[in-house]
Amino acid sequence: MPVLRSSHMALVPIGPRDLTRAEREVLEFALSADFDGADVLRAQVPPCRAVAAWAAGEPSIDVAVSGSVAPARVPDGEMPSGSEVRDQAGQYLG
C-alpha cells in the first residue's frame, strides 16, 4: 500500500471519504475549545473529509476541506487545544 510522507509520520491514504459519526463528534468536541480561528474551523466541519490514517487500523486521521472553503488563519498542524481520551472505566488511552 502506498504511504504518504509527512514531517511527523508516515500516513496511510484512506480516501477521501466522509467522516464517520464518531470522527465528526470528536472533531466537533475538539473544536468546541476557544482559540483564535476556532469559529472558522467549526464552519469547515460539514464539508470535511478524511484523507489519511496515521497508521493502518488506527483511529487517528488527517482531514481536508475543499479549496472553496474559507481558510482559517491558524497554522497548519495540531489545534492549540488539548483533550484526553479515556475508556468507559476512566482509563487514559491517549
C-alpha positions in Angstrom: 0.0 0.0 0.0 1.4 3.4 -0.9 2.3 5.6 2.1 2.3 9.4 2.1 5.2 11.0 3.9 4.6 13.7 6.5 7.1 15.7 8.5 5.6 14.0 11.6 4.9 10.4 10.5 4.0 8.1 7.6 0.3 8.4 6.6 -1.8 5.7 5.1 -4.2 7.1 2.4 -7.8 6.2 3.1 -10.0 8.4 0.9 -11.1 11.0 0.6 -14.2 9.8 2.4 -16.9 11.2 4.6 -16.1 11.3 8.3 -17.8 8.6 10.4 -20.2 9.8 13.1 -17.7 9.2 15.8 -14.9 11.1 13.9 -17.2 14.0 13.4 -18.2 14.1 17.0 -14.6 14.0 18.2 -13.7 16.8 15.8 -16.6 18.9 16.9 -15.7 18.4 20.5 -12.1 19.3 19.9 -13.2 22.5 18.1 -15.5 23.5 21.0 -12.4 24.9 22.7 -12.0 28.6 22.5 -8.9 29.6 20.5 -8.1 32.0 17.6 -9.7 30.7 14.4 -11.9 28.1 16.0 -15.0 29.6 14.6 -13.7 29.3 11.1 -12.6 25.7 11.7 -16.0 24.9 13.1 -17.5 26.1 9.8 -15.2 23.7 7.9 -16.5 20.6 9.6 -19.6 19.9 7.4 -17.5 19.6 4.1 -14.6 18.0 5.9 -13.3 14.7 4.5 -10.9 12.0 5.9 -7.8 11.7 3.7 -5.3 9.6 5.6 -4.9 7.5 8.7 -1.9 8.0 10.9 -1.3 4.2 10.8 -3.2 1.2 9.3 -6.1 0.3 11.6 -5.6 3.3 13.9 -8.5 5.8 14.6 -6.4 8.9 14.2 -6.9 10.6 10.8 -5.9 13.6 8.8 -8.7 15.7 7.4 -9.0 18.1 4.5 -11.6 20.5 3.1 -12.0 21.8 -0.5 -10.3 24.9 -1.7 -13.7 26.6 -1.9 -14.0 26.8 1.9 -12.7 29.9 3.6 -9.3 29.1 5.2 -8.8 29.6 8.9 -6.0 31.9 9.9 -4.3 29.3 12.1 -1.1 27.4 11.5 -1.4 24.0 9.7 -1.0 21.1 12.1 -2.3 20.4 15.6 -5.0 22.5 17.1 -4.0 24.7 20.0 -6.3 22.9 22.4 -5.9 19.7 24.4 -8.1 16.9 25.5 -7.7 13.3 26.7 -9.3 10.1 25.5 -10.4 7.7 28.2 -12.3 4.4 28.1 -15.6 3.8 29.9 -13.7 2.9 33.1 -11.8 6.2 33.0 -8.5 4.6 32.0 -6.3 7.0 30.0 -6.0 6.0 26.3 -4.3 9.0 24.7 
